[in-house]
């Protein structure tokens, strides 16, 4: 008994197929179309019962020269060259493929290697898809003005997908690595097959009724138009349109488009992209936090500096304008005047005595004894007058000083407080001015009443002009000294 190696059996199958089918035409609907960077096209032809893989190499995607195909010699109508057909080929399109059956040994599968491709028309599913697009567009379900933005960094997510799918794994893996912690409630549903449309619509409506989530995420991995058809049905489209919660749809890969994608508030290219749209990277969040902290500290520092500057200015202004400062300034001036007066009073007698001694000495030298005695008598009289005049002058200065002291004491606004009087002034918000008359107050004004031993905050209830003290007491305040 001969035991075949894998390569031997594959080679025999390859020789058998390539000998049996040297060239043939196959009609079917394009599915699972892939366009790698090499320029080759990989897709499947399918009908209701079966599927065959097709490879269309870049070298075979050549157009007609002068309207004649170089392989078959047939005349090709303008505008339907193979190159143009390759560029516009899409899933759901029905085509005729001419080529050879071969086997690809590394994978052990047979495939059709296309040499000629001709369009037949769009497949049934593709036509239904276009009809649904027109129908929903006419209803306004695709309008941008009805779509809502996603919440910023949501913490409650309603995830609708198959829990055992790659889309679920991709989304939850990225969700665990991005943003802040969030709760994800999974609404399990098949995403392919006859039961999928009703199950998906039911899950979307359940998420809307429960109002748990801030956003509904509808995801599925890539596939053919048939695989994604559940997301093109009217049941799912209506559920997405009527959802009271914003819907983020990530169905298929970037090249796939479904009706649910078009109606959803936001479309993601892939399930992983859906997670990226919801949450930023944690490194970005940490950087934003550091920047906000730096800006906050800077703002606090600038605010404190500004307040300290304002406080210092107000303290200097208060020191110049306060009654205590004015009283201290006048006391200092009075003390200076007293010192000058005392100094001048002590020097005058000394100067007079010295002058008298000089005069007496000159008289003795210039005159005889009798004349000197007469002059002495005259001098004694003058000295007595001078003494009386000096005493009177000093008494007058003392009286002036006493008068100044009395006026200065009368100008002290705090002196009447010791006799039971009080000072009334406006609050700081109204300027802090002292109230001198009833006309300076309006009903509702906030006042501060200052007593000897404290202060009282008050509010003016009513102003009664002319109802103050009797006329004998209604004197005007004296001007300050």
DRENMI-65229 format. One record per residue (C-alpha): residue number from 1; x, y, z; residue in three letters. Coordinates in nm, 2 decimals. Example, Ala and Ser with C-alpha at 12.3 -4.5 7.8 and 13.67 -1.06 7.14 Angstrom:
BEGIN
1; 1.23; -0.45; 0.78; ALA
2; 1.37; -0.11; 0.71; SER
***
This chain:
BEGIN
1; 0.00; 0.00; 0.00; UNK
2; 0.14; 0.34; -0.10; UNK
3; 0.12; 0.61; 0.15; UNK
4; 0.09; 0.95; -0.01; UNK
5; 0.26; 1.26; 0.12; UNK
6; 0.06; 1.58; 0.13; UNK
7; 0.26; 1.72; -0.16; UNK
8; 0.19; 1.41; -0.37; UNK
9; -0.18; 1.41; -0.32; UNK
10; -0.19; 1.79; -0.38; UNK
11; 0.01; 1.76; -0.70; UNK
12; -0.23; 1.48; -0.83; UNK
13; -0.54; 1.69; -0.76; UNK
14; -0.37; 1.99; -0.92; UNK
15; -0.28; 1.79; -1.24; UNK
16; -0.63; 1.64; -1.25; UNK
17; -0.82; 1.97; -1.22; UNK
18; -0.59; 2.17; -1.46; UNK
19; -0.62; 1.89; -1.72; UNK
20; -0.99; 1.86; -1.68; UNK
21; -1.06; 2.23; -1.69; UNK
22; -0.79; 2.40; -1.91; UNK
23; -1.02; 2.70; -1.96; UNK
24; -1.38; 2.78; -1.86; UNK
25; -1.62; 3.05; -1.79; UNK
26; -1.79; 3.10; -1.45; UNK
27; -2.07; 3.33; -1.37; UNK
28; -2.13; 3.45; -1.01; UNK
29; -2.16; 3.74; -0.77; UNK
30; -1.84; 3.91; -0.63; UNK
31; -1.79; 3.86; -0.26; UNK
32; -1.51; 3.91; -0.01; UNK
33; -1.32; 4.14; -0.24; UNK
34; -0.96; 4.23; -0.13; UNK
35; -0.72; 4.48; -0.29; UNK
36; -0.37; 4.44; -0.15; UNK
37; -0.09; 4.68; -0.24; UNK
38; 0.05; 4.44; -0.50; UNK
39; -0.23; 4.53; -0.73; UNK
40; -0.37; 4.17; -0.75; UNK
41; -0.74; 4.12; -0.68; UNK
42; -0.87; 3.84; -0.46; UNK
43; -1.24; 3.77; -0.43; UNK
44; -1.49; 3.49; -0.44; UNK
45; -1.77; 3.41; -0.69; UNK
46; -2.08; 3.27; -0.53; UNK
47; -2.44; 3.18; -0.61; UNK
48; -2.71; 3.05; -0.39; UNK
49; -2.55; 2.72; -0.33; UNK
50; -2.17; 2.74; -0.36; UNK
51; -1.86; 2.96; -0.36; UNK
52; -1.53; 2.95; -0.55; UNK
53; -1.22; 3.16; -0.48; UNK
54; -1.08; 3.37; -0.76; UNK
55; -0.74; 3.54; -0.81; UNK
56; -0.70; 3.81; -1.08; UNK
57; -0.33; 3.89; -1.12; UNK
58; -0.23; 4.24; -1.20; UNK
59; -0.07; 4.13; -1.53; UNK
60; -0.41; 4.00; -1.65; UNK
61; -0.59; 4.33; -1.58; UNK
62; -0.49; 4.48; -1.91; UNK
63; -0.73; 4.67; -2.14; UNK
64; -0.79; 4.64; -2.51; UNK
65; -0.55; 4.79; -2.77; UNK
66; -0.74; 4.97; -3.05; UNK
67; -1.06; 4.80; -2.93; UNK
68; -0.93; 4.44; -2.99; UNK
69; -0.85; 4.21; -2.70; UNK
70; -0.50; 4.07; -2.75; UNK
71; -0.59; 3.73; -2.59; UNK
72; -0.90; 3.64; -2.78; UNK
73; -0.90; 3.88; -3.07; UNK
74; -1.26; 3.99; -2.99; UNK
75; -1.37; 4.35; -3.04; UNK
76; -1.43; 4.52; -2.71; UNK
77; -1.68; 4.80; -2.68; UNK
78; -1.54; 5.14; -2.57; UNK
79; -1.55; 5.20; -2.19; UNK
80; -1.56; 4.84; -2.07; UNK
81; -1.19; 4.75; -2.07; UNK
82; -1.05; 4.50; -1.82; UNK
83; -0.85; 4.77; -1.64; UNK
84; -1.15; 4.99; -1.59; UNK
85; -1.35; 4.69; -1.47; UNK
86; -1.07; 4.59; -1.22; UNK
87; -1.07; 4.95; -1.08; UNK
88; -1.45; 4.95; -1.04; UNK
89; -1.50; 4.60; -0.92; UNK
90; -1.71; 4.58; -0.60; UNK
91; -1.89; 4.33; -0.38; UNK
92; -2.23; 4.23; -0.50; UNK
93; -2.15; 4.28; -0.86; UNK
94; -2.23; 3.99; -1.09; UNK
95; -1.96; 3.91; -1.35; UNK
96; -1.84; 3.65; -1.60; UNK
97; -1.49; 3.52; -1.53; UNK
98; -1.29; 3.32; -1.79; UNK
99; -0.98; 3.14; -1.67; UNK
100; -0.82; 2.81; -1.55; UNK
101; -0.88; 2.60; -1.24; UNK
102; -0.55; 2.55; -1.04; UNK
103; -0.45; 2.44; -0.69; UNK
104; -0.25; 2.65; -0.45; UNK
105; -0.03; 2.39; -0.27; UNK
106; 0.07; 2.60; 0.04; UNK
107; -0.30; 2.62; 0.14; UNK
108; -0.43; 2.31; -0.03; UNK
109; -0.72; 2.49; -0.19; UNK
110; -0.83; 2.51; -0.55; UNK
111; -0.91; 2.85; -0.71; UNK
112; -1.00; 3.01; -1.04; UNK
113; -0.72; 3.21; -1.20; UNK
114; -0.90; 3.48; -1.40; UNK
115; -0.77; 3.57; -1.74; UNK
116; -1.08; 3.75; -1.87; UNK
117; -1.36; 3.93; -1.67; UNK
118; -1.67; 4.08; -1.81; UNK
119; -1.95; 4.26; -1.62; UNK
120; -2.30; 4.10; -1.62; UNK
121; -2.48; 4.33; -1.38; UNK
122; -2.53; 4.40; -1.01; UNK
123; -2.63; 4.11; -0.79; UNK
124; -2.96; 4.09; -0.61; UNK
125; -2.83; 4.18; -0.27; UNK
126; -2.64; 4.48; -0.41; UNK
127; -2.96; 4.60; -0.58; UNK
128; -3.16; 4.56; -0.26; UNK
129; -2.89; 4.75; -0.08; UNK
130; -2.91; 5.05; -0.32; UNK
131; -3.29; 5.04; -0.30; UNK
132; -3.28; 5.06; 0.08; UNK
133; -3.03; 5.35; 0.06; UNK
134; -3.26; 5.55; -0.16; UNK
135; -3.56; 5.46; 0.06; UNK
136; -3.40; 5.57; 0.38; UNK
137; -3.24; 5.88; 0.23; UNK
138; -3.58; 5.99; 0.11; UNK
139; -3.70; 5.96; 0.47; UNK
140; -3.42; 6.18; 0.59; UNK
141; -3.26; 5.91; 0.81; UNK
142; -2.91; 5.99; 0.67; UNK
143; -2.94; 6.37; 0.73; UNK
144; -2.64; 6.51; 0.92; UNK
145; -2.85; 6.77; 1.12; UNK
146; -3.03; 6.49; 1.31; UNK
147; -2.71; 6.32; 1.43; UNK
148; -2.59; 6.37; 1.78; UNK
149; -2.23; 6.41; 1.91; UNK
150; -2.08; 6.14; 2.12; UNK
151; -2.05; 6.21; 2.50; UNK
152; -1.70; 6.31; 2.60; UNK
153; -1.52; 6.02; 2.78; UNK
154; -1.83; 5.82; 2.86; UNK
155; -1.84; 5.59; 3.17; UNK
156; -2.15; 5.38; 3.08; UNK
157; -2.15; 5.19; 2.75; UNK
158; -2.42; 4.96; 2.59; UNK
159; -2.22; 4.72; 2.37; UNK
160; -2.43; 4.52; 2.11; UNK
161; -2.24; 4.24; 1.94; UNK
162; -2.17; 3.87; 1.96; UNK
163; -1.98; 3.80; 2.29; UNK
164; -1.76; 3.54; 2.13; UNK
165; -1.66; 3.75; 1.83; UNK
166; -1.33; 3.90; 1.74; UNK
167; -1.50; 4.24; 1.74; UNK
168; -1.59; 4.20; 2.10; UNK
169; -1.24; 4.11; 2.19; UNK
170; -1.08; 4.40; 2.00; UNK
171; -1.32; 4.65; 2.15; UNK
172; -1.29; 4.54; 2.52; UNK
173; -0.91; 4.50; 2.49; UNK
174; -0.87; 4.86; 2.38; UNK
175; -1.14; 4.98; 2.63; UNK
176; -0.92; 4.84; 2.91; UNK
177; -0.62; 5.04; 2.79; UNK
178; -0.77; 5.37; 2.72; UNK
179; -0.96; 5.65; 2.90; UNK
180; -1.09; 5.63; 3.25; UNK
181; -1.26; 5.32; 3.40; UNK
182; -1.60; 5.26; 3.24; UNK
183; -1.88; 5.01; 3.29; UNK
184; -1.98; 4.82; 2.97; UNK
185; -2.31; 4.64; 2.96; UNK
186; -2.31; 4.37; 2.69; UNK
187; -2.63; 4.31; 2.50; UNK
188; -2.56; 3.97; 2.33; UNK
189; -2.69; 3.93; 1.99; UNK
190; -2.61; 3.72; 1.68; UNK
191; -2.46; 3.94; 1.41; UNK
192; -2.52; 3.71; 1.11; UNK
193; -2.80; 3.49; 1.00; UNK
194; -3.18; 3.49; 0.99; UNK
195; -3.23; 3.57; 1.36; UNK
196; -2.97; 3.85; 1.36; UNK
197; -3.19; 4.15; 1.24; UNK
198; -3.46; 4.10; 1.50; UNK
199; -3.21; 4.03; 1.78; UNK
200; -3.01; 4.34; 1.70; UNK
201; -3.31; 4.56; 1.68; UNK
202; -3.44; 4.41; 2.01; UNK
203; -3.10; 4.48; 2.18; UNK
204; -3.09; 4.84; 2.06; UNK
205; -3.44; 4.91; 2.19; UNK
206; -3.36; 4.74; 2.52; UNK
207; -3.06; 4.97; 2.57; UNK
208; -3.27; 5.27; 2.49; UNK
209; -3.55; 5.17; 2.74; UNK
210; -3.31; 5.10; 3.03; UNK
211; -3.13; 5.44; 2.99; UNK
212; -2.82; 5.29; 3.16; UNK
213; -2.58; 5.39; 2.89; UNK
214; -2.45; 5.72; 2.76; UNK
215; -2.39; 5.57; 2.42; UNK
216; -2.49; 5.26; 2.23; UNK
217; -2.20; 5.08; 2.05; UNK
218; -2.30; 4.85; 1.76; UNK
219; -2.00; 4.65; 1.62; UNK
220; -1.92; 4.35; 1.40; UNK
221; -1.61; 4.23; 1.22; UNK
222; -1.56; 4.24; 0.85; UNK
223; -1.73; 4.02; 0.59; UNK
224; -1.90; 4.00; 0.26; UNK
225; -2.22; 4.19; 0.18; UNK
226; -2.42; 3.87; 0.27; UNK
227; -2.24; 3.84; 0.60; UNK
228; -2.32; 4.20; 0.69; UNK
229; -2.67; 4.19; 0.56; UNK
230; -2.84; 4.20; 0.91; UNK
231; -2.71; 4.56; 0.94; UNK
232; -2.88; 4.65; 0.62; UNK
233; -3.23; 4.55; 0.72; UNK
234; -3.52; 4.79; 0.80; UNK
235; -3.56; 4.64; 1.15; UNK
236; -3.21; 4.74; 1.25; UNK
237; -3.22; 5.07; 1.06; UNK
238; -3.54; 5.18; 1.23; UNK
239; -3.41; 5.08; 1.58; UNK
240; -3.09; 5.28; 1.52; UNK
241; -3.29; 5.58; 1.39; UNK
242; -3.53; 5.57; 1.69; UNK
243; -3.27; 5.52; 1.96; UNK
244; -3.30; 5.79; 2.23; UNK
245; -2.92; 5.74; 2.30; UNK
246; -2.65; 5.83; 2.05; UNK
247; -2.54; 5.53; 1.85; UNK
248; -2.18; 5.46; 1.74; UNK
249; -2.16; 5.20; 1.47; UNK
250; -1.84; 5.01; 1.38; UNK
251; -1.96; 4.74; 1.13; UNK
252; -1.70; 4.56; 0.92; UNK
253; -1.37; 4.70; 0.80; UNK
254; -1.29; 5.05; 0.67; UNK
255; -1.41; 4.96; 0.31; UNK
256; -1.74; 4.81; 0.43; UNK
257; -2.04; 5.02; 0.45; UNK
258; -2.38; 4.93; 0.60; UNK
259; -2.72; 5.10; 0.64; UNK
260; -2.67; 5.10; 1.01; UNK
261; -2.34; 5.29; 0.97; UNK
262; -2.51; 5.56; 0.76; UNK
263; -2.79; 5.61; 1.01; UNK
264; -2.58; 5.60; 1.32; UNK
265; -2.49; 5.92; 1.49; UNK
266; -2.11; 5.84; 1.44; UNK
267; -1.95; 5.57; 1.22; UNK
268; -1.63; 5.40; 1.32; UNK
269; -1.41; 5.23; 1.05; UNK
270; -1.36; 4.92; 1.27; UNK
271; -1.46; 4.79; 1.61; UNK
272; -1.12; 4.90; 1.74; UNK
273; -1.17; 5.24; 1.59; UNK
274; -1.50; 5.26; 1.79; UNK
275; -1.30; 5.23; 2.12; UNK
276; -1.05; 5.49; 2.00; UNK
277; -1.34; 5.74; 1.92; UNK
278; -1.48; 5.70; 2.28; UNK
279; -1.17; 5.72; 2.49; UNK
280; -0.83; 5.89; 2.45; UNK
281; -0.51; 5.72; 2.55; UNK
282; -0.43; 5.73; 2.92; UNK
283; -0.09; 5.89; 2.85; UNK
284; -0.28; 6.18; 2.68; UNK
285; -0.50; 6.21; 2.99; UNK
286; -0.20; 6.22; 3.22; UNK
287; -0.04; 6.49; 3.00; UNK
288; -0.36; 6.69; 3.00; UNK
289; -0.39; 6.66; 3.38; UNK
290; -0.03; 6.78; 3.42; UNK
291; -0.09; 7.08; 3.19; UNK
292; -0.41; 7.17; 3.38; UNK
293; -0.23; 7.14; 3.71; UNK
294; 0.05; 7.37; 3.58; UNK
295; -0.20; 7.63; 3.45; UNK
296; -0.40; 7.61; 3.78; UNK
297; -0.09; 7.67; 3.99; UNK
298; 0.01; 7.96; 3.77; UNK
299; -0.33; 8.12; 3.79; UNK
300; -0.34; 8.08; 4.17; UNK
301; 0.01; 8.24; 4.20; UNK
302; -0.09; 8.53; 3.97; UNK
303; -0.41; 8.59; 4.17; UNK
304; -0.23; 8.58; 4.50; UNK
305; 0.03; 8.83; 4.38; UNK
306; -0.25; 9.06; 4.25; UNK
307; -0.44; 9.04; 4.58; UNK
308; -0.12; 9.11; 4.78; UNK
309; -0.04; 9.42; 4.57; UNK
310; -0.40; 9.55; 4.60; UNK
311; -0.39; 9.50; 4.98; UNK
312; -0.06; 9.68; 5.01; UNK
313; -0.20; 9.97; 4.81; UNK
314; -0.51; 9.99; 5.02; UNK
315; -0.31; 9.97; 5.35; UNK
316; -0.09; 10.27; 5.23; UNK
317; -0.40; 10.47; 5.13; UNK
318; -0.57; 10.39; 5.46; UNK
319; -0.26; 10.50; 5.65; UNK
320; -0.26; 10.84; 5.47; UNK
321; -0.64; 10.90; 5.50; UNK
322; -0.73; 10.75; 5.84; UNK
323; -0.83; 10.99; 6.13; UNK
324; -0.56; 10.83; 6.35; UNK
325; -0.29; 10.92; 6.10; UNK
326; -0.41; 11.28; 6.08; UNK
327; -0.42; 11.31; 6.46; UNK
328; -0.07; 11.17; 6.49; UNK
329; 0.05; 11.42; 6.23; UNK
330; -0.10; 11.72; 6.43; UNK
331; 0.03; 11.59; 6.76; UNK
332; 0.38; 11.58; 6.60; UNK
333; 0.34; 11.94; 6.47; UNK
334; 0.22; 12.06; 6.81; UNK
335; 0.51; 11.90; 6.99; UNK
336; 0.75; 12.07; 6.75; UNK
337; 0.59; 12.41; 6.81; UNK
338; 0.61; 12.36; 7.19; UNK
339; 0.98; 12.27; 7.17; UNK
340; 1.05; 12.58; 6.96; UNK
341; 0.85; 12.80; 7.20; UNK
342; 1.03; 12.66; 7.51; UNK
343; 1.37; 12.71; 7.34; UNK
344; 1.29; 13.07; 7.24; UNK
345; 1.15; 13.15; 7.59; UNK
346; 1.47; 13.03; 7.76; UNK
347; 1.71; 13.22; 7.52; UNK
348; 1.54; 13.56; 7.54; UNK
349; 1.63; 13.64; 7.91; UNK
350; 1.98; 13.53; 7.85; UNK
351; 2.02; 13.75; 7.55; UNK
352; 1.87; 14.05; 7.74; UNK
353; 2.10; 14.00; 8.05; UNK
354; 2.40; 13.98; 7.83; UNK
355; 2.29; 14.30; 7.64; UNK
356; 2.23; 14.48; 7.98; UNK
357; 2.57; 14.39; 8.10; UNK
358; 2.74; 14.53; 7.79; UNK
359; 2.54; 14.85; 7.81; UNK
360; 2.61; 14.89; 8.18; UNK
361; 2.98; 14.85; 8.12; UNK
362; 2.97; 15.11; 7.84; UNK
363; 2.78; 15.35; 8.06; UNK
364; 3.03; 15.32; 8.35; UNK
365; 3.31; 15.40; 8.11; UNK
366; 3.14; 15.69; 7.94; UNK
367; 2.96; 15.87; 8.23; UNK
368; 3.00; 15.96; 8.59; UNK
369; 2.85; 15.80; 8.90; UNK
370; 2.53; 16.01; 8.91; UNK
371; 2.45; 15.96; 8.55; UNK
372; 2.51; 15.60; 8.59; UNK
373; 2.27; 15.58; 8.89; UNK
374; 2.00; 15.76; 8.69; UNK
375; 2.06; 15.53; 8.40; UNK
376; 2.04; 15.24; 8.64; UNK
377; 1.71; 15.36; 8.77; UNK
378; 1.59; 15.39; 8.41; UNK
379; 1.73; 15.05; 8.33; UNK
380; 1.55; 14.90; 8.63; UNK
381; 1.22; 15.05; 8.51; UNK
382; 1.28; 14.92; 8.16; UNK
383; 1.38; 14.58; 8.30; UNK
384; 1.06; 14.57; 8.51; UNK
385; 0.85; 14.66; 8.20; UNK
386; 1.04; 14.40; 8.00; UNK
387; 0.97; 14.14; 8.27; UNK
388; 0.60; 14.22; 8.27; UNK
389; 0.59; 14.22; 7.89; UNK
390; 0.78; 13.89; 7.88; UNK
391; 0.54; 13.74; 8.14; UNK
392; 0.24; 13.86; 7.94; UNK
393; 0.39; 13.73; 7.61; UNK
394; 0.45; 13.39; 7.76; UNK
395; 0.10; 13.38; 7.91; UNK
396; -0.05; 13.47; 7.58; UNK
397; 0.15; 13.19; 7.41; UNK
398; 0.05; 12.95; 7.67; UNK
399; -0.32; 13.05; 7.62; UNK
400; -0.28; 13.00; 7.24; UNK
401; -0.12; 12.66; 7.30; UNK
402; -0.41; 12.56; 7.54; UNK
403; -0.66; 12.68; 7.28; UNK
404; -0.49; 12.47; 7.02; UNK
405; -0.48; 12.17; 7.25; UNK
406; -0.85; 12.21; 7.32; UNK
407; -0.94; 12.24; 6.95; UNK
408; -0.72; 11.94; 6.87; UNK
409; -0.89; 11.74; 7.14; UNK
410; -1.23; 11.85; 7.00; UNK
411; -1.13; 11.73; 6.65; UNK
412; -1.06; 11.38; 6.78; UNK
413; -1.36; 11.17; 6.64; UNK
414; -1.31; 10.91; 6.91; UNK
415; -1.33; 11.15; 7.21; UNK
416; -1.71; 11.18; 7.22; UNK
417; -1.73; 10.80; 7.23; UNK
418; -1.61; 10.81; 7.60; UNK
419; -1.91; 11.04; 7.67; UNK
420; -2.17; 10.79; 7.54; UNK
421; -2.18; 10.92; 7.18; UNK
422; -2.14; 10.70; 6.87; UNK
423; -1.99; 10.73; 6.52; UNK
424; -2.20; 10.62; 6.22; UNK
425; -2.04; 10.54; 5.88; UNK
426; -2.13; 10.35; 5.56; UNK
427; -2.01; 10.00; 5.50; UNK
428; -1.69; 9.94; 5.29; UNK
429; -1.91; 9.85; 4.99; UNK
430; -2.06; 10.21; 5.00; UNK
431; -1.72; 10.38; 5.04; UNK
432; -1.68; 10.37; 5.42; UNK
433; -1.76; 10.74; 5.47; UNK
434; -1.88; 10.89; 5.80; UNK
435; -2.25; 10.99; 5.81; UNK
436; -2.29; 11.35; 5.91; UNK
437; -2.66; 11.41; 5.83; UNK
438; -2.98; 11.22; 5.78; UNK
439; -2.98; 11.32; 5.42; UNK
440; -2.67; 11.11; 5.36; UNK
441; -2.87; 10.79; 5.43; UNK
442; -3.13; 10.61; 5.23; UNK
443; -3.36; 10.34; 5.34; UNK
444; -3.20; 10.00; 5.31; UNK
445; -2.84; 10.13; 5.34; UNK
446; -2.61; 9.91; 5.55; UNK
447; -2.44; 10.11; 5.83; UNK
448; -2.17; 10.05; 6.10; UNK
449; -2.23; 10.22; 6.44; UNK
450; -1.91; 10.25; 6.64; UNK
451; -1.92; 10.27; 7.02; UNK
452; -1.64; 10.31; 7.27; UNK
453; -1.63; 9.94; 7.34; UNK
454; -1.73; 9.79; 7.00; UNK
455; -1.93; 9.83; 6.68; UNK
456; -2.28; 9.73; 6.56; UNK
457; -2.39; 9.65; 6.20; UNK
458; -2.73; 9.80; 6.12; UNK
459; -2.97; 9.86; 5.83; UNK
460; -3.16; 10.19; 5.78; UNK
461; -3.53; 10.11; 5.80; UNK
462; -3.66; 10.47; 5.74; UNK
463; -3.52; 10.82; 5.70; UNK
464; -3.71; 11.10; 5.88; UNK
465; -3.56; 11.44; 5.78; UNK
466; -3.63; 11.72; 6.03; UNK
467; -3.70; 11.49; 6.33; UNK
468; -3.36; 11.50; 6.49; UNK
469; -3.25; 11.70; 6.81; UNK
470; -3.43; 12.03; 6.90; UNK
471; -3.30; 12.35; 6.74; UNK
472; -3.08; 12.43; 7.04; UNK
473; -2.88; 12.11; 6.97; UNK
474; -2.88; 12.12; 6.59; UNK
475; -2.56; 12.31; 6.55; UNK
476; -2.34; 12.26; 6.25; UNK
477; -2.01; 12.06; 6.31; UNK
478; -1.71; 12.28; 6.36; UNK
479; -1.44; 12.30; 6.10; UNK
480; -1.13; 12.10; 6.18; UNK
481; -0.83; 12.29; 6.31; UNK
***
